[in-house]
């Protein structure tokens, strides 16, 4: 283990995890002048967006109720990413306006991070945390080259599972309070060489799905297809010819904190993906010449730990469109609970196990905010948790977990971390009201620019469920 402190292993800010929140955190920290290191276990950034093929972006969508215009309530780093993807032809389609090319996203993230001066450390796993009281002094990472100790003034946990926070001893809960179960997992996959002409002609995602749905329901009814995991066809368009993205697999009662369960989930998810893929090829005319083009290399995990922050976001905050003086991110994504035990549908009504209700979110034309206090605790003066492991109930977490929202949360965390490092402050002493005002889009109305245009004026706030 290389553990001597020197300039090359010492940073102002270390970000653990290169998903959407981690990328945004590292970018905003570096742009604020902090020497920033991003540690990521894969050989690329993107997290759920790339390794797990989660698609499309969600959380930013906003439809003006008076005019029907579609826009976005999240800007900043997220808008930069979308703009770069759009310019390169890898963002949006008429049926799925927020769909993106995940391979292109890896390149866009790399480019933005390197241009900002972020030091990237891929193929590295968090192994241990070293503390002085409740302050993190350094972390150990493990890679092909062996172990190494890395030092920083401030740390930002963007691991998704709050791994760094847990290793540091930060209190947390797992899953829902009654039994500790977490939301179902999904292995996403893509079909290529699909004849999409009739689907695109509908100019409406739900109508496109409706072309395939009768075949699926008939197969379930006559017993020729056994598929109890999701009771309807669920795909999105993809911004490349002949490709559709599928979110149809379900693995229940498994933990994202267990290597044994993750192994089981990924094997089962791949099996389900090929059950659906092969059935489509044999039975649905638009898929006659199609094939399973890609299956996610990682199962999509929706929920694990929830830290005990200074403020716990609740389902009431989501449905009442609560605003906060220290609000640092905003979203209107609904409480999208994929039932931990499996239900007839994937959405579980908050508070009632097994019951179903869709679009359980803020009123149309409004949105909720995420406060900075949900990213920090009373102790741990140099640790910010800026991932789905932030302080929220099982229900609220099901709303804020999505990736556009995570870009916004990470951006705020990076600003806070860089400021705390520069001014030698505890993160608890960063003024949340001040932080809010460092994020321009938090002061601005929704953006209705052409970048966010949805198909045929369709309110895209009703399109997505991931």
Residue pairs with C-beta under 8 A, 6 or more apart in sequence:
1 140
1 146
1 147
1 148
1 149
2 9
2 146
2 147
2 148
2 149
3 138
3 140
3 148
3 149
4 149
5 138
5 149
5 151
9 148
9 149
9 150
9 151
10 150
10 151
10 152
11 34
11 35
11 36
11 37
11 119
11 150
11 151
11 152
11 153
12 29
12 34
12 35
12 36
12 152
12 153
12 154
12 418
12 421
12 422
13 26
13 29
13 34
13 35
13 36
13 37
13 152
13 153
13 154
13 155
13 156
13 414
13 417
13 418
13 421
14 36
14 37
14 39
14 139
14 150
14 152
14 154
14 155
14 156
15 22
15 25
15 26
15 29
15 36
15 37
15 38
15 39
15 155
15 156
15 158
15 414
15 417
16 22
16 39
16 126
16 139
16 155
16 156
16 157
16 158
16 159
16 163
16 164
17 39
17 40
17 47
17 157
17 158
17 159
17 160
17 163
17 387
18 26
18 38
18 39
18 40
18 42
18 44
18 45
18 46
18 47
18 109
18 122
18 158
19 45
19 46
19 47
19 48
19 49
19 158
19 160
19 387
19 403
19 406
20 46
20 47
20 48
20 49
20 78
20 403
20 404
20 406
20 407
20 410
21 158
21 386
21 387
21 406
21 407
21 409
21 410
21 413
22 38
22 40
22 45
22 47
22 156
22 158
22 386
22 387
22 410
23 38
23 45
23 46
23 77
23 81
23 109
23 112
23 113
23 407
23 410
24 76
24 77
24 78
24 406
24 407
24 408
24 409
24 410
24 411
24 413
24 414
25 156
25 158
25 386
25 410
25 411
25 413
25 414
25 417
26 36
26 38
26 113
26 116
26 118
26 414
27 77
27 112
27 113
27 116
27 118
27 411
27 414
28 76
28 77
28 410
28 411
28 412
28 413
28 414
28 415
28 418
29 36
29 156
29 414
29 415
29 417
29 418
30 36
30 113
30 116
30 117
30 118
30 414
30 418
31 116
31 414
32 414
32 415
32 418
32 419
32 422
33 418
33 422
34 154
34 417
34 418
34 421
34 422
35 119
36 116
36 117
36 118
36 119
36 414
36 418
37 118
37 119
37 120
37 121
37 150
37 152
38 45
38 113
38 118
38 119
38 120
38 121
39 121
39 124
39 126
39 139
39 141
39 150
40 120
40 121
40 122
40 123
40 124
41 122
41 123
41 124
41 125
42 50
42 51
42 122
42 123
43 122
43 123
44 50
44 51
44 106
44 109
44 110
44 122
45 106
45 109
45 110
45 113
46 102
46 105
46 106
46 109
47 160
48 54
48 160
48 300
48 301
48 403
49 55
49 100
49 102
49 105
49 403
50 102
50 103
50 105
50 106
51 296
51 297
51 298
52 186
52 187
52 188
52 296
52 297
52 298
52 299
52 300
52 301
53 102
53 188
53 189
53 190
53 245
53 294
53 295
53 296
53 300
54 188
54 247
54 300
54 403
54 466
55 99
55 100
55 102
55 188
55 236
55 238
55 245
55 247
55 466
56 96
56 97
56 98
56 99
56 100
56 236
56 245
56 464
56 466
57 78
57 82
57 98
57 100
57 402
57 403
57 404
58 98
58 333
58 402
58 403
58 404
58 405
58 464
58 466
59 74
59 331
59 332
59 333
59 400
59 402
59 403
59 404
59 405
59 406
59 408
60 72
60 73
60 74
60 78
60 98
60 331
60 404
60 405
60 452
61 70
61 72
61 73
61 98
61 332
61 333
61 452
61 460
61 461
61 463
61 464
62 70
62 71
62 72
62 73
62 332
62 367
62 446
62 461
63 69
63 70
63 71
63 364
63 365
63 459
63 460
63 461
64 70
64 71
64 365
64 446
64 448
65 364
65 365
68 457
68 459
69 448
70 97
70 448
70 452
70 453
70 454
70 457
70 458
70 459
70 460
71 446
71 447
71 448
71 449
71 452
72 79
72 404
72 446
72 447
72 451
72 452
73 330
73 331
73 332
73 367
73 441
73 446
73 447
74 329
74 330
74 331
74 404
74 405
74 407
74 408
74 441
75 440
75 441
75 444
75 447
76 407
76 408
76 411
76 439
76 440
76 441
77 407
77 408
77 410
77 411
78 404
78 407
78 408
78 411
79 441
79 447
79 451
80 112
81 105
81 108
81 109
81 112
81 407
82 91
82 100
82 451
83 451
84 108
84 111
84 112
85 91
85 100
85 101
85 104
85 105
85 108
86 92
86 451
88 104
88 108
89 239
90 100
90 101
90 104
90 105
90 239
90 240
91 98
91 99
91 100
91 101
91 239
92 98
92 99
92 100
92 239
93 99
93 237
93 238
93 239
94 200
94 203
94 237
94 455
94 456
95 199
95 200
95 202
95 203
95 204
95 205
95 208
95 236
95 237
95 455
96 205
96 236
96 237
96 238
96 239
96 245
96 463
97 452
97 453
97 454
97 455
97 460
97 463
98 404
98 460
98 464
99 236
99 237
99 238
99 239
99 245
100 239
101 238
101 239
101 240
110 120
113 120
114 120
121 141
121 143
123 143
123 144
124 141
124 142
124 143
125 141
125 142
125 143
126 139
126 140
126 141
126 159
126 163
126 164
126 167
127 139
127 140
127 141
127 142
127 147
128 139
128 140
128 167
129 136
129 138
129 139
129 140
129 164
129 167
129 168
130 136
130 137
130 138
130 139
130 140
130 149
131 137
131 168
131 169
134 168
134 169
134 379
134 380
134 381
135 380
135 381
135 382
136 152
136 155
136 164
136 168
136 380
136 382
136 383
137 151
138 149
138 150
138 151
138 152
139 149
139 150
139 152
139 155
139 164
140 147
140 148
140 149
140 150
141 147
141 148
141 150
142 148
152 382
152 421
153 382
153 420
153 421
153 424
154 382
154 383
154 384
154 417
154 418
154 420
154 421
154 427
155 164
155 382
155 383
155 384
155 417
156 383
156 384
156 385
156 386
156 410
156 413
156 414
156 417
157 163
157 164
157 165
157 383
157 384
157 385
157 386
157 387
157 389
158 386
158 387
158 410
158 413
159 387
159 389
160 301
160 304
160 387
160 388
160 389
161 256
161 257
161 301
161 304
161 305
161 387
161 389
162 170
162 172
162 304
162 305
162 306
162 307
162 385
162 387
162 389
162 390
164 383
164 385
165 172
165 305
165 307
165 380
165 383
165 385
165 389
166 172
166 305
168 380
168 383
170 307
170 308
170 377
170 379
170 380
170 383
170 385
171 307
171 308
171 377
172 305
172 306
172 307
172 308
172 389
173 305
173 306
173 308
174 180
174 182
174 255
174 257
174 304
174 305
174 306
175 181
175 182
175 183
175 303
175 304
175 340
175 394
176 182
176 340
176 394
177 394
178 353
179 340
181 253
181 340
181 341
182 255
182 256
182 301
182 302
182 303
182 304
182 340
183 302
183 303
183 337
183 338
183 339
183 340
183 398
184 250
184 251
184 252
184 302
184 338
184 339
184 340
184 342
184 346
185 250
185 251
185 254
185 256
185 265
185 269
185 299
185 300
185 301
185 302
186 247
186 248
186 249
186 250
186 251
186 269
186 299
186 300
186 302
186 338
187 249
187 251
187 265
187 266
187 268
187 269
187 270
187 272
187 273
187 295
187 296
187 299
187 300
188 245
188 246
188 247
188 249
188 295
188 296
188 300
189 245
189 246
189 249
189 273
189 276
189 277
189 292
189 294
189 295
189 296
190 238
190 243
190 244
190 245
190 246
190 292
190 293
190 294
190 295
191 235
191 243
191 244
191 246
191 277
191 280
191 287
191 290
191 291
191 292
191 293
192 242
192 243
192 290
192 291
192 293
192 294
193 242
193 289
193 290
193 291
193 293
194 242
194 243
194 244
194 286
194 287
194 290
195 242
195 285
195 286
195 287
195 288
195 289
195 290
196 237
196 241
196 242
196 244
196 286
198 211
198 286
199 208
199 211
199 237
199 286
200 208
200 237
202 208
202 210
202 211
203 455
203 456
204 455
204 456
204 458
205 236
205 237
205 455
205 458
205 463
206 463
208 237
209 232
209 233
209 234
209 235
211 286
212 233
212 235
212 280
212 284
212 286
213 232
213 233
215 283
215 284
216 225
216 232
216 233
219 225
219 279
219 283
220 227
220 231
225 275
225 279
227 272
227 275
227 276
227 279
228 342
229 248
229 249
229 250
229 272
229 342
230 248
230 249
230 250
230 346
231 344
231 345
233 248
234 246
234 247
234 248
234 465
235 244
235 245
235 246
235 247
235 248
236 244
236 245
236 247
236 464
237 244
237 245
238 244
238 245
242 290
243 293
246 273
246 276
246 277
247 466
248 272
248 273
248 276
249 268
249 269
249 272
249 273
249 276
250 272
250 338
250 342
250 346
251 264
251 265
251 268
251 269
251 272
251 299
252 339
252 340
252 341
252 342
253 340
253 341
253 342
254 261
254 262
254 264
254 265
255 261
255 304
256 262
256 301
256 303
256 304
257 304
257 305
262 299
262 301
265 299
266 298
266 299
269 295
269 296
269 299
270 295
273 292
273 295
274 292
274 295
277 290
277 291
277 292
278 292
280 287
280 290
281 287
281 288
281 290
281 291
302 338
302 388
302 398
302 401
303 388
303 394
303 397
303 398
303 401
304 388
304 389
305 389
306 312
306 389
306 390
306 391
306 392
306 393
306 394
306 397
307 377
307 385
307 389
307 390
307 391
308 377
308 391
309 373
309 374
309 375
309 376
309 377
309 385
309 390
309 391
310 373
310 374
310 376
310 377
310 378
310 391
310 428
311 324
311 371
311 373
311 374
311 391
312 374
312 391
312 392
312 393
312 396
313 370
313 371
313 374
313 390
313 391
313 392
313 393
313 396
313 397
313 400
314 392
314 393
314 395
314 396
315 335
315 350
315 351
315 360
315 393
315 395
315 396
315 399
316 322
317 368
317 396
318 334
318 335
318 360
318 361
318 362
318 368
318 395
318 396
318 399
318 400
319 335
319 360
319 361
319 362
320 362
320 368
321 332
321 362
321 363
321 366
321 367
321 368
322 368
322 369
323 368
323 369
324 369
324 370
324 371
324 373
324 432
325 432
325 433
325 436
326 371
326 372
326 373
326 431
326 432
326 433
326 435
326 436
327 369
327 370
327 371
327 372
327 436
327 442
328 369
328 370
328 371
328 372
328 375
328 408
328 409
328 412
328 432
328 435
328 436
328 439
328 442
329 369
329 370
329 400
329 405
329 408
329 409
329 411
329 412
329 442
330 367
330 368
330 369
330 370
330 405
330 408
330 442
331 367
331 368
331 370
331 399
331 400
331 402
331 404
331 405
331 408
332 361
332 362
332 366
332 367
332 368
332 461
333 361
333 399
333 400
333 402
333 405
333 464
334 358
334 359
334 360
334 361
334 362
334 399
335 350
335 360
335 361
335 395
335 396
335 398
335 399
336 347
336 398
336 399
336 402
336 465
336 466
337 347
337 348
337 350
337 394
337 395
337 398
338 346
338 347
338 348
338 398
339 346
339 347
339 348
339 353
339 354
341 353
341 354
343 354
343 356
344 356
345 356
345 358
346 465
347 356
347 357
347 358
347 360
347 465
348 354
348 355
348 356
349 355
349 356
349 357
349 360
350 360
350 395
351 395
358 465
359 462
361 399
362 368
364 461
368 399
370 390
370 400
370 405
370 408
370 409
371 432
372 412
372 416
372 430
372 432
372 435
372 436
373 391
373 432
374 390
374 391
374 392
375 384
375 385
375 386
375 390
375 391
375 409
375 412
375 413
375 416
376 383
376 384
376 385
376 427
376 428
377 383
377 391
378 428
380 427
381 426
381 427
381 428
382 420
382 426
382 427
383 427
384 413
384 416
384 417
384 427
385 391
386 406
386 409
386 410
386 412
386 413
387 406
387 409
387 410
388 397
388 400
388 401
388 406
390 397
390 400
390 409
392 400
400 409
402 466
408 439
408 441
411 439
412 435
412 438
412 439
415 435
415 438
415 439
416 427
416 430
416 435
417 427
419 425
419 430
419 435
420 426
420 427
420 429
420 430
436 442
437 443
441 447
454 460
454 463
